[in-house]
Amino acid sequence: MTLKLSLKAAGAFSLLLCSGLTFATSQADSHLSAQGDSAVSAKPPLQAAPKISALADRVAQYALNTYGDETISALSTLIPFKTVETEGMTPLTHPEFIGFKAQLKSLSQSLGLDYSDQGYVVLIGLGEGEQKLGVITHGDVQPADASFWQQDPFTLDSQSQPGFLIGRGTEDDKGAIVTAMYAMKAIKDKGLALNRRIELLVYLAEESDWAPLKAFLTDFTPADINITIDAEYPVVTAEKGWSEIRLTIPKMPKTPKMPKMPKNGKAASSASASLDGFSGGAFDSQVPQQAVAKISGLDKKTIAALKDKASAQQGMKYQFEQTSSEGQVNGQLTITAEGKSTHSSTPEAGVNAVTHLAELLKGIHFARSESAMTAKFIQQMVGLGLYGEQFGDIAYEDDFMGPMTLAATLVKPNDQGTEIVLNLRRPVGKTPEQLDLETHQALEGWQAQHQVSLEGIETYWGEPKLMDKAPHLQTLLSVFGHFTDTPSPRPVAIGGSTNSKLFPNALSFGPAMPGVEYTGHSEHEFITKAQFMLNLQMYTAAFVELAASTEELSEQAKQGTKQKTKQAAKTGAQRTSD
Ligand SMILES: [Zn+2]
């Protein structure tokens, strides 16, 4: 008897008992002893073992068999719309958004789902009634820099890497929309009676502006239980608060290059160098892929030393370009740093080009300038750490939610100077007032040390969210555990921030696997075909468990269930005697 069989058997039981949750504990125990996992057995799980109804399992299998391929072609029709926030336009006026909505409408119609355009929100539903299961997604995407992609980021690429579906929005969050729609279609095909209307909500400005969604929710009654499919599995019950510190290093008058007393030979040889440009990053919530420094007045020895140091940096690639121009001692050196972009809520998955470039330049004495102070700020206040270790007393962590992260995401010269954006994700444990105080203290210390007045200092502290009492937590954990053979999945906390914060009882459920790099917001966004198919199964099963009535099954479904239940009774008895 395989483990899988015993899990399915347990699933049949839950259908028989209807409220199967209380029954689950003994299954959990027998499952664990069967696994012989002493580390886990030593501490009995609080959560029940994975088990889902036979019906959910069967409809999920049907969805996969019937619509697996079709979901991929449907996804390929959504990716080409560049639903990127654009200045001067809104989702109501932007042709790409209008086209995207038209495509969603046509897809909904072809699947027999109801469709309603509410402006910033599109509702796609199955079933009637006041009681609803809400499924929260978004249709807007982050910008993509085509120069980093092998193929057009807005064309679904399923060829260049076998098993991968590559394109902007595949993981975040158009893939999730398609999966949810086909899960609903499978349920519709099977004629299951619903005790909750399934309502997919597609918001169109999740990446840029939550205000229109908040406004929408003032006269829209959301479901009382919601699933957000914009993060990761198993189930996210805590999200860190999206936070930000912005400041500007002001423009500075040119000062004559003053040779300083060298601390070491290297500094002496570069005493007349000047940093003429330092910038990097693409947008607030992405760990920068690229950064650029422009330097003049460096001697050959220092450049050679820089190249050595550059090649020793893990995960970074550098380009050194020299031009000799008149009036410059040795011409200008442009250093282009390439790291690895990632979502700023998971900075450990990327290599920050800005902080690494700043680190590379550490130890060179540059004449005082806006760019030199910018690099110094990054070196001294951020460094290569990911958790605000160098930023005064700001760093802290929570046992469940983990450490606050701090990523330098944008360094951008403008009319006032160079703006620096630090994107932070904070767990519970400190108040916004305390964080604000610590931030200002840290910045004051730095300004005093360098005789600089930072301009435009702004802070924003988003609220961390804890949602560990939602009624459908156990069901979602069971669905995940069942389809991934995970004995006792536990809820997780993430650094990302989804709009689930705005909905009652909203739990994040996928679409990314735990421990697997999240590629949304990166310049290599993809979802594997295998994951896409697994998501189709899991969303179908979750919708069945949460929205389908077990009492109003078709005769065929009842018949199937009875048979499986008999088997389950047998195998269940065997298992408990193991
Ligand atoms: Zn998203």
Residues whose N, C-alpha, C, O or C-beta is under 5 A from the ligand:
A	BS01	ZN	D172 D173 D230
